[in-house]
Structures are given as structure tokens and as C-alpha cells.
Amino acid sequence: MKLEQIYKLMNTVTKEVIGEEAVVQEDLSNVVEIGKQIQDLDKIDNYVNSLVNHIGKVIFVNRPYSGSAPSVLMDGWEYGSILEKVTVDSLPQAVENASWELEDGTSYDPNIFYKPQVSAEFFNKRVTFEIDMSFTKMQVKESFSNAEQLNAFISMIYNAIDKSMTVKTDELVMRTINNMIGETLHSDFPAGSYNTSGVKAVNLLYLYNQKFGTQLTKDKALTTPEFIRFASFTMGLYQMRMSKLSTLFNIGKKPRFTSPDLLHVVLLADFAAAAPAYLQSDTYHDEFVKLPKAEIVPCWQGSGTDYGFASTSSIKVKTSGGNTVELDGILGVMFDRDALGVCNYNRRVESLYNPKAEFWNNFYKMDAGYFNSQNENFVVFYMTDAA
């Protein structure tokens, strides 16, 4: 064990604490230890310099991770691979009610066939990956003092694998949402200029500046209570609009409605945190200005190296439709339960024992289908500065 004398530092700290000395820069390299790998660890005692230090306590970093992706997991099935989604393309047209137009001697034919306008979508794609890990029992025993420590060590490895699987599947869910964001932006703005507002791709900052004759910029919007209030109002309005039958809120222009119990709302954390901080904190009846009930995500695609808004609010994707979309300032999405999802999620473990080398190989496998249905309601809310 390496021992450092820190009495000089402690004398300085005492003077800082009791107010006898101004705060100074402190060198904590001899106080706070950063863990070392075993090959770099000081292992010799301070008495005869030949005895190996023993481990007195073992701490296993074994914290479970639940993930943060929106809940879009659907059911699975054992046989077959194709997901077929059948929908009515258009609403039947009204015709003259002959009951009130009866004429003497006229024949009324009830045997005409009226074909319904129905179509089917087929989804037959899966993505998959696996994580491989080897385990030993006899060889690793020499590193621990008892069975409890060994079991805790193995449990820690299992937990690390589980966290890795959770992170990866979370990000696949987010890519499913990001693809639909990209397709929706491209549908309303095929030329790739997002400075105005569409019906499905809603530029909240553009609408705000147009309505109030202001020139608010993106960097000030999330700290401006009036803008947040307007954004909350607009999102609430869209919830009500989407509950009525309409062709306006899906790319396929099919007559669809989304009842409140089938509506998913996902908001970016930067935006969701702004409302209580800058708007609701000084509002007496905050229930009138609350954002819609939503799942919160810290970022759409990634945090970047700085967790800045330009990184967390952006997507840079080539969609499954072949459209390249890059945009930051994305604040939230609303979509029907059937607009996207993860189906036939299949996570499993296969094991193989090697008797010659006495170890196990575990193969942690996952496959699932991630789909977008462009015939279902999906709306994205974002903000950009004026061109």
C-alpha cells in the first residue's frame, strides 16, 4: 500500500473552512484515488517490503440500468415472420337514399356489389446482434475469499451484459422514432428547407414569431415563458386535432384518428425541463400551462461530447426511404400506437461448455422487428431560426 502524508494540505483546508484564508487551488491527487488495474497496483507492504498486501474488502459495481427509451414494445409470435397490417384506404362515399325518392313503376336493384377500398402493408425485416462472454469457475476462485464474493463477481458480469443489451435496444427504439421523424420532415419539406412550418412537421418557433410579430431566436426560446406557453398550447391543440378523423397527420394521407389512450407523446428533456423552470414556477394555476403528459428522452440520437442542445435535439439520418435529413431543434413527437413499434422481440441466451479448457461461453442474442407505418398519425414539433 502506498501511503501519502497530507498534513500540509489539511492545515490549508482548515484555514479555508474557518475563514482564515481565501479559497485556493488544492492538489487532490494524493487524496482522491483513481482505481488502478492490477498490473499497476502497489502490492508491497511497508514493513519488510516483501509481503503481498491482501484485499480487505471487495466492492462490486452491480447497479441495474432500466433504460430510457419510449415504450413502443408490441407483442410477438412464434411461427411465421411477416407482420401484415390491413387498413381501409378511404371512407365509403354517401349516395342518394332511395327510400325517400320512390317513384311508381321504378325498379330498385339491391344486388349491386360495392367493393371496399382496402390495402395491406407487410413488414418482414428483423435486426439482430449478440454479446459473447466467457465464464470460468475454478480459475477465478483464487481471486476471492469465499463463495459470496465469487457469486457477486459473476452477478456483476451478468449485470454489465444486461446494461449493454438495454443500452443497445434503447438506441434501436430511438432509431425507429428518428427514422419516422426524418420521413415526416421529408414529407412536409421534400426540398430539405425547414424554416417554415408544415402540418405534420410543426415549426413552433416560426408559428410563434408569425403570430406575435416577434423575432425570437432558437437560443432564447427555451428560456422565454411566452414561447413555452405557446408551445404547450399548440401541442395540446394537436392532441385534440389528432383525435378527430383526418388525412392531414400521416404521410400516406389515410383517414385516421388517434384517441388519447392510443397517443404516444415523447419530449426532449431540455424542453420538458424548461416548462416547470421558466413557466410553471410562477404560475398559480399551473395545470393550465402544463405540457402534455409524455415520456422524456435526454436526446434523440446522441449527446455529443458536450451534451449541448445542438447535439441532444438533432438527428442526422438517412431514412429507410432513402432520404437524408439533418436537423437540430427537435422538441417532441406525437404518434399513434400503430405508427411505429418493436415487434417479435426475442432475447435469449445460448451456452456451450468447453471441457478441455474448463470454461463456459454464453451467447446473448437479440432480434426484433422495428417498423414505421406511414399510414398512421405522426407529428414532429421543432424550431429553427428564420432563413
C-alpha positions as CSV (number, residue, x, y, z in Angstrom):
1,M,0.0,0.0,0.0
2,K,1.3,3.4,-0.9
3,L,1.0,6.0,1.9
4,E,0.9,9.7,1.4
5,Q,1.4,12.4,4.1
6,I,-1.3,15.1,3.7
7,Y,-0.9,17.1,6.9
8,K,0.1,20.3,5.0
9,L,-3.0,20.1,2.8
10,M,-5.2,19.5,5.9
11,N,-3.8,22.6,7.6
12,T,-4.7,24.7,4.5
13,V,-8.1,23.1,4.3
14,T,-8.8,24.0,7.9
15,K,-8.0,27.7,7.3
16,E,-10.2,27.8,4.2
17,V,-13.1,26.3,6.1
18,I,-13.0,28.6,9.2
19,G,-12.4,31.7,7.1
20,E,-8.8,32.5,7.8
21,E,-7.7,32.1,4.2
22,A,-9.2,32.6,0.8
23,V,-10.1,29.5,-1.3
24,V,-7.0,28.3,-3.1
25,Q,-6.3,25.7,-5.7
26,E,-5.9,22.3,-4.0
27,D,-4.0,19.3,-5.3
28,L,-6.1,16.3,-4.6
29,S,-4.0,13.8,-6.5
30,N,-2.7,12.5,-3.2
31,V,-6.1,12.3,-1.5
32,V,-8.6,11.0,-4.0
33,E,-7.6,7.8,-5.6
34,I,-8.4,6.8,-9.1
35,G,-8.6,3.0,-9.3
36,K,-5.7,1.2,-11.0
37,Q,-5.6,-2.1,-12.9
38,I,-4.0,-4.9,-11.1
39,Q,-0.7,-4.7,-13.0
40,D,-0.1,-1.1,-11.8
41,L,-1.2,-1.6,-8.2
42,D,1.3,-1.1,-5.4
43,K,1.3,-4.5,-3.7
44,I,4.2,-4.5,-1.3
45,D,3.9,-3.8,2.5
46,N,5.7,-1.0,4.3
47,Y,7.3,-3.2,6.9
48,V,9.6,-5.7,5.2
49,N,8.8,-4.7,1.6
50,S,8.3,-8.2,0.6
51,L,4.8,-9.3,1.9
52,V,2.0,-9.0,-0.6
53,N,-1.0,-6.8,0.5
54,H,-4.2,-8.7,0.9
55,I,-7.6,-7.5,-0.2
56,G,-9.7,-6.5,2.8
57,K,-13.0,-5.6,1.1
58,V,-14.4,-6.2,-2.3
59,I,-17.0,-3.8,-3.8
60,F,-18.8,-5.0,-7.0
61,V,-20.2,-2.3,-9.3
62,N,-23.5,-4.0,-9.9
63,R,-26.1,-1.3,-10.5
64,P,-29.0,-2.3,-12.8
65,Y,-29.9,0.0,-15.6
66,S,-33.5,0.3,-16.7
67,G,-33.0,2.4,-19.8
68,S,-34.9,5.4,-21.0
69,A,-36.4,4.6,-24.4
70,P,-40.1,5.2,-25.0
71,S,-42.4,2.2,-24.5
72,V,-43.2,1.0,-28.0
73,L,-42.7,-2.7,-27.5
74,M,-45.5,-4.8,-29.1
75,D,-46.4,-8.5,-28.9
76,G,-44.6,-11.3,-30.6
77,W,-45.4,-14.6,-32.2
78,E,-43.8,-18.0,-32.5
79,Y,-44.4,-19.1,-36.1
80,G,-44.2,-17.1,-39.3
81,S,-42.2,-14.0,-39.9
82,I,-44.3,-11.4,-41.7
83,L,-46.3,-8.7,-39.9
84,E,-49.4,-7.9,-42.0
85,K,-51.2,-4.6,-41.3
86,V,-54.6,-4.3,-43.1
87,T,-56.4,-1.0,-43.3
88,V,-59.3,0.7,-45.1
89,D,-57.8,3.2,-47.6
90,S,-60.7,5.6,-47.9
91,L,-64.1,6.3,-46.3
92,P,-67.1,5.0,-48.2
93,Q,-68.9,7.7,-50.1
94,A,-72.5,8.7,-49.4
95,V,-75.2,8.1,-52.1
96,E,-78.8,9.0,-52.5
97,N,-81.2,7.4,-50.1
98,A,-83.8,5.8,-52.4
99,S,-86.3,5.3,-49.6
100,W,-87.3,8.9,-49.9
101,E,-87.3,9.1,-53.7
102,L,-89.7,6.3,-54.6
103,E,-91.4,6.5,-58.0
104,D,-94.2,4.5,-59.3
105,G,-93.1,1.6,-61.6
106,T,-89.4,2.0,-60.9
107,S,-87.2,-1.0,-60.1
108,Y,-84.7,-0.6,-57.2
109,D,-81.8,-3.1,-57.5
110,P,-80.4,-4.3,-54.1
111,N,-77.9,-6.7,-55.7
112,I,-75.1,-4.3,-56.7
113,F,-71.6,-5.2,-55.3
114,Y,-69.8,-2.4,-53.5
115,K,-66.1,-3.2,-53.2
116,P,-64.4,-1.8,-50.1
117,Q,-61.1,0.0,-50.6
118,V,-58.7,-2.0,-48.5
119,S,-54.9,-2.3,-48.6
120,A,-52.3,-4.3,-46.6
121,E,-48.8,-3.4,-45.5
122,F,-46.3,-6.1,-45.0
123,F,-43.3,-5.9,-42.6
124,N,-40.7,-8.7,-42.8
125,K,-37.5,-7.4,-41.6
126,R,-35.5,-8.1,-38.4
127,V,-32.3,-6.7,-36.9
128,T,-30.1,-8.8,-34.6
129,F,-26.9,-8.7,-32.6
130,E,-25.3,-10.7,-29.8
131,I,-22.9,-10.2,-26.9
132,D,-20.5,-13.1,-26.2
133,M,-18.9,-13.7,-22.8
134,S,-16.8,-16.4,-21.3
135,F,-17.1,-17.6,-17.7
136,T,-14.8,-19.7,-15.6
137,K,-15.3,-21.1,-12.1
138,M,-12.3,-22.9,-11.0
139,Q,-9.7,-20.4,-12.3
140,V,-11.4,-17.4,-10.8
141,K,-11.8,-18.9,-7.4
142,E,-8.2,-18.0,-6.4
143,S,-9.1,-14.3,-6.6
144,F,-11.8,-14.3,-3.9
145,S,-12.1,-15.2,-0.3
146,N,-15.5,-17.0,-0.3
147,A,-18.4,-18.2,-2.5
148,E,-20.4,-15.0,-1.8
149,Q,-17.7,-12.9,-3.4
150,L,-17.4,-15.2,-6.4
151,N,-21.2,-15.1,-6.9
152,A,-21.2,-11.3,-6.6
153,F,-18.4,-11.2,-9.2
154,I,-20.4,-13.3,-11.6
155,S,-23.6,-11.3,-10.9
156,M,-21.7,-8.1,-11.8
157,I,-20.7,-9.5,-15.2
158,Y,-24.3,-10.5,-15.8
159,N,-25.4,-7.0,-14.9
160,A,-22.9,-5.5,-17.2
161,I,-24.2,-7.6,-20.1
162,D,-27.7,-6.7,-19.2
163,K,-26.9,-3.0,-19.2
164,S,-25.1,-3.3,-22.6
165,M,-28.2,-5.0,-24.0
166,T,-30.5,-2.4,-22.6
167,V,-28.5,0.5,-24.0
168,K,-28.3,-1.1,-27.4
169,T,-32.0,-1.9,-27.6
170,D,-32.9,1.5,-26.3
171,E,-31.0,3.1,-29.1
172,L,-32.7,0.9,-31.7
173,V,-36.0,2.1,-30.4
174,M,-34.8,5.7,-30.7
175,R,-33.6,5.0,-34.3
176,T,-37.1,3.7,-35.0
177,I,-38.5,7.1,-33.9
178,N,-35.8,9.1,-35.6
179,N,-36.5,7.4,-38.9
180,M,-40.1,8.4,-38.6
181,I,-39.1,11.9,-37.7
182,G,-36.9,12.0,-40.8
183,E,-39.6,10.7,-43.1
184,T,-42.2,13.2,-41.7
185,L,-39.8,16.1,-42.2
186,H,-39.1,15.0,-45.7
187,S,-42.8,14.6,-46.4
188,D,-43.6,18.2,-45.5
189,F,-40.4,19.6,-46.8
190,P,-39.0,17.5,-49.6
191,A,-36.6,20.2,-50.6
192,G,-34.9,20.0,-47.2
193,S,-35.6,23.6,-46.0
194,Y,-37.3,23.5,-42.6
195,N,-37.6,27.2,-41.9
196,T,-41.4,27.4,-42.3
197,S,-44.0,25.1,-40.8
198,G,-46.0,22.2,-42.1
199,V,-49.0,20.3,-40.8
200,K,-47.2,17.2,-39.7
201,A,-43.8,18.9,-39.2
202,V,-44.6,21.8,-36.9
203,N,-42.1,24.6,-36.5
204,L,-43.2,26.1,-33.2
205,L,-40.7,29.0,-33.3
206,Y,-41.8,30.0,-36.8
207,L,-45.5,29.9,-35.8
208,Y,-44.8,31.9,-32.6
209,N,-42.9,34.6,-34.5
210,Q,-45.6,34.8,-37.2
211,K,-48.4,35.0,-34.7
212,F,-46.9,37.6,-32.4
213,G,-44.8,39.6,-34.9
214,T,-41.6,38.9,-32.9
215,Q,-38.1,37.8,-33.9
216,L,-37.3,35.3,-31.1
217,T,-34.3,33.1,-31.9
218,K,-33.8,29.5,-31.1
219,D,-31.1,30.1,-28.5
220,K,-33.5,32.2,-26.4
221,A,-36.7,30.3,-27.0
222,L,-36.4,27.7,-24.1
223,T,-35.9,30.5,-21.6
224,T,-38.9,32.6,-22.8
225,P,-42.1,31.8,-20.9
226,E,-44.3,33.2,-23.7
227,F,-42.8,30.8,-26.2
228,I,-43.1,27.8,-23.9
229,R,-46.7,28.7,-23.2
230,F,-47.4,28.9,-26.9
231,A,-45.7,25.6,-27.5
232,S,-47.7,23.9,-24.8
233,F,-50.9,25.4,-26.2
234,T,-50.1,24.2,-29.7
235,M,-49.2,20.6,-28.6
236,G,-52.5,20.4,-26.6
237,L,-54.3,21.6,-29.7
238,Y,-52.7,18.9,-31.8
239,Q,-53.8,16.3,-29.3
240,M,-57.4,17.3,-29.8
241,R,-57.0,17.6,-33.6
242,M,-55.5,14.1,-33.9
243,S,-58.4,12.6,-32.0
244,K,-60.7,13.6,-34.9
245,L,-60.7,11.7,-38.2
246,S,-58.4,13.4,-40.6
247,T,-56.0,12.7,-43.5
248,L,-53.6,15.5,-42.5
249,F,-51.5,13.9,-39.9
250,N,-50.0,10.9,-41.7
251,I,-47.7,10.7,-44.7
252,G,-50.0,8.3,-46.5
253,K,-52.9,10.7,-46.2
254,K,-55.2,8.0,-44.9
255,P,-58.3,8.9,-42.8
256,R,-57.1,8.2,-39.3
257,F,-57.8,9.3,-35.7
258,T,-55.8,8.8,-32.5
259,S,-57.8,8.6,-29.3
260,P,-56.0,9.8,-26.2
261,D,-55.4,6.3,-24.8
262,L,-53.5,5.4,-28.1
263,L,-51.4,8.5,-28.3
264,H,-47.7,8.5,-27.5
265,V,-46.0,11.8,-26.6
266,V,-42.2,11.9,-26.4
267,L,-40.5,15.2,-25.4
268,L,-36.8,16.2,-25.3
269,A,-35.6,16.7,-21.7
270,D,-34.3,20.2,-22.5
271,F,-37.8,21.3,-23.5
272,A,-39.6,19.3,-20.8
273,A,-37.5,20.8,-18.1
274,A,-37.9,24.3,-19.4
275,A,-41.6,24.4,-18.7
276,P,-41.6,24.0,-14.9
277,A,-38.4,26.1,-14.5
278,Y,-39.4,29.1,-16.6
279,L,-43.2,28.9,-16.9
280,Q,-45.0,26.9,-14.2
281,S,-42.8,28.1,-11.2
282,D,-44.5,31.5,-11.1
283,T,-48.0,30.4,-12.3
284,Y,-50.7,30.0,-9.8
285,H,-52.8,27.6,-11.8
286,D,-50.0,25.6,-13.4
287,E,-52.4,22.9,-14.7
288,F,-53.4,25.4,-17.4
289,V,-49.9,25.6,-18.8
290,K,-48.5,22.1,-18.3
291,L,-47.0,20.3,-21.2
292,P,-48.8,17.1,-22.3
293,K,-48.2,14.0,-20.3
294,A,-45.2,12.5,-22.0
295,E,-42.2,10.2,-21.9
296,I,-38.9,12.1,-21.7
297,V,-35.7,11.3,-23.6
298,P,-32.3,13.1,-22.9
299,C,-31.5,13.1,-26.6
300,W,-32.8,11.8,-29.9
301,Q,-29.6,10.4,-31.4
302,G,-26.8,11.2,-29.1
303,S,-25.4,13.7,-26.5
304,G,-22.3,14.6,-28.5
305,T,-19.2,15.4,-26.5
306,D,-20.8,18.4,-24.6
307,Y,-24.5,17.4,-24.1
308,G,-25.3,20.7,-25.7
309,F,-28.8,21.5,-27.1
310,A,-27.4,21.4,-30.7
311,S,-26.4,17.8,-30.1
312,T,-29.3,16.5,-28.0
313,S,-32.0,18.0,-30.2
314,S,-30.6,16.8,-33.5
315,I,-30.9,13.9,-35.9
316,K,-28.7,13.1,-38.8
317,V,-30.1,10.2,-40.6
318,K,-30.6,8.5,-43.9
319,T,-34.1,7.1,-43.6
320,S,-35.3,3.8,-44.7
321,G,-36.9,5.7,-47.6
322,G,-33.5,6.8,-48.8
323,N,-34.0,10.5,-47.6
324,T,-31.1,12.3,-46.0
325,V,-32.3,14.5,-43.1
326,E,-30.2,16.6,-40.8
327,L,-31.9,19.0,-38.3
328,D,-31.5,20.2,-34.7
329,G,-34.1,21.9,-32.5
330,I,-36.4,18.9,-32.4
331,L,-38.5,19.3,-29.3
332,G,-41.0,16.4,-29.3
333,V,-43.2,14.0,-31.3
334,M,-46.8,12.7,-31.0
335,F,-47.8,9.5,-32.7
336,D,-50.4,6.8,-32.8
337,R,-49.6,3.5,-31.2
338,D,-49.7,1.8,-34.6
339,A,-47.4,4.3,-36.3
340,L,-44.2,2.6,-35.1
341,G,-43.1,-0.1,-32.8
342,V,-40.9,-3.0,-31.9
343,C,-42.5,-6.4,-32.6
344,N,-41.5,-10.0,-32.0
345,Y,-38.7,-9.0,-29.6
346,N,-36.7,-12.2,-28.9
347,R,-33.9,-12.1,-26.3
348,R,-32.3,-15.3,-25.4
349,V,-29.0,-16.9,-24.2
350,E,-27.3,-20.0,-25.6
351,S,-24.4,-21.7,-23.7
352,L,-21.6,-24.0,-24.5
353,Y,-19.2,-25.7,-22.1
354,N,-15.6,-26.4,-23.2
355,P,-14.4,-29.3,-21.1
356,K,-10.8,-29.1,-22.3
357,A,-10.2,-25.6,-21.1
358,E,-12.9,-25.7,-18.4
359,F,-14.9,-22.6,-19.3
360,W,-18.4,-21.7,-20.5
361,N,-19.2,-19.5,-23.4
362,N,-22.6,-17.6,-23.2
363,F,-24.0,-16.1,-26.3
364,Y,-26.6,-13.3,-25.5
365,K,-28.7,-12.9,-28.6
366,M,-31.4,-10.4,-29.5
367,D,-33.5,-9.9,-32.6
368,A,-36.7,-7.9,-33.3
369,G,-38.6,-6.1,-35.9
370,Y,-38.6,-2.3,-35.8
371,F,-41.2,-0.8,-38.1
372,N,-42.7,2.5,-39.3
373,S,-46.2,2.7,-40.7
374,Q,-46.6,5.9,-42.8
375,N,-50.4,5.4,-42.9
376,E,-50.7,6.3,-39.2
377,N,-50.6,9.6,-37.4
378,F,-47.2,11.0,-36.6
379,V,-46.4,14.7,-35.8
380,V,-43.0,16.2,-35.0
381,F,-42.5,19.6,-33.2
382,Y,-39.3,21.5,-33.8
383,M,-37.9,25.0,-34.0
384,T,-35.5,26.7,-36.4
385,D,-34.3,30.3,-36.8
386,A,-35.6,32.3,-39.8
387,A,-33.7,31.8,-43.0
